[in-house]
């Protein structure tokens, strides 16, 4: 799985707070972009979005010149409705809290900051970002073989609905050859070459492993035999 680079937008009008927060954010996230008020924050978010560069987290103050934090959050959510936010403010105002209830706010910190609590929240936010990204990558690698069976190319796992189908190494190797040649009939000689590294492998050895594989997917067998030639998995419903 390729590594994922995490990005944060920090929006803070106070110089000292901005430098402090930027320092701690950079110890956790891969890239931190800084804006000095809500107007600059909204503009920065839009520009990055147009360039197809997303922010995993927006950490913002609420009381700022030019555009306050609530207005900026509303503007950002029009672009990315499920954007994550963490609020840092000098006061915990009840009206602000009520406005934030329906937003995707992960935390609300009051200045002066408790660094330990803030770091814990930031680490949890990063874990959530990475988990979400991992799920997206896994789904992009998911091949639907039929209504019951799916195969994850990223993890090399076959699923019967929600359950993993336990396969031996040879069974998995045969399945991977079929997956790599979706929609094409794979000759028996090709299985012998790729799985056993020996084109002269005994036919019975191949048939035994293929039968075990087909027995394990008999609930809705997707491996189709072309007698006298080979086997095929028809092109998936979705990839």
C-alpha positions, 0 to 999 in steps of 0.5 A, spaced: 500 500 500 502 506 498 504 511 503 499 517 504 501 524 506 497 527 511 495 535 510 492 540 515 490 547 514 491 551 520 487 558 521 489 562 527 490 570 527 495 570 533 502 570 531 504 566 538 498 561 537 500 560 530 507 559 531 506 554 537 500 550 533 504 550 527 510 547 531 506 541 534 502 540 528 508 539 524 510 533 529 504 529 527 502 531 520 506 531 514 504 538 511 501 544 515 499 550 511 498 556 515 493 562 514 492 568 518 484 569 518 478 566 516 478 569 509 485 567 507 483 560 510 477 559 506 481 562 500 487 557 501 482 551 502 478 553 495 485 554 491 487 547 494 481 544 492 481 546 485 488 543 485 485 537 487 489 537 494 485 536 500 486 537 507 485 532 512 484 536 517 482 544 518 484 547 525 481 554 526 480 559 531 473 562 531 474 569 533 478 572 527 478 579 523 476 579 516 472 572 516 470 569 523 471 561 524 464 559 523 463 563 517 469 560 514 467 553 516 460 554 513 464 556 506 468 550 507 463 545 508 459 547 502 465 545 498 467 539 502 461 537 507 464 532 511 471 536 512 474 535 519 475 540 524 478 542 530 477 548 534 482 552 538 479 559 541 480 563 547 473 562 550 468 556 550 462 560 548 455 556 548 452 559 542 458 557 538 458 550 541 450 550 539 452 552 532 458 546 531 454 541 534 452 539 527 459 540 524 464 535 523 468 537 529 473 533 532 475 537 538 474 544 542 480 547 545 480 553 550 486 557 550 491 557 554 492 550 551 493 544 554 499 541 550 498 534 552 490 534 551 491 537 544 497 532 542 492 526 544 486 529 540 491 530 534 494 523 534 487 520 534 485 525 528 491 522 524 489 515 526 482 517 523 485 520 517 489 514 515 484 509 517 479 512 512 484 513 507 486 505 508 478 503 507 478 507 501 484 504 498 482 497 500 475 499 496 478 501 490 482 494 490 475 490 491 473 486 485 466 483 485 466 476 482 459 475 483 453 476 488 457 472 494 464 472 493 469 478 492 477 479 492 481 484 495 487 485 490 491 489 496 490 484 501 490 478 497 484 475 500 477 472 498 471 473 501 464 469 502 460 475 503 463 478 510 467 472 511 474 470 509 475 464 505 481 460 507 486 458 502 492 454 501 498 457 498 497 453 491 489 455 491 491 462 492 496 462 487 491 459 482 486 464 484 491 470 483 492 467 476 485 467 474 484 474 477 490 477 473 487 474 467 479 476 468 475 475 462 480 470 459 480 462 459 487 460 462 490 454 459 492 448 464 499 449 462 499 456 464 497 454 471 503 449 471 508 454 469 506 460 473 504 456 480 508 450 479 514 453 475 514 447 471 510 446 465 511 438 466 507 438 472 503 432 473 495 433 471 493 430 477 496 435 482 493 441 478 486 438 478 487 436 485 488 443 487 483 446 482 478 442 485 479 444 492 479 451 490 472 450 487 469 446 493 471 452 497 467 457 493 461 452 491 456 456 494 456 460 488 462 458 484 465 463 479 471 459 476 468 456 470 471 450 466 472 450 459 474 442 458 480 440 454 483 447 455 482 451 461 479 455 466 476 462 466 473 467 471 468 472 467 469 479 467 467 482 474 461 486 475 465 491 478 472 493 479 
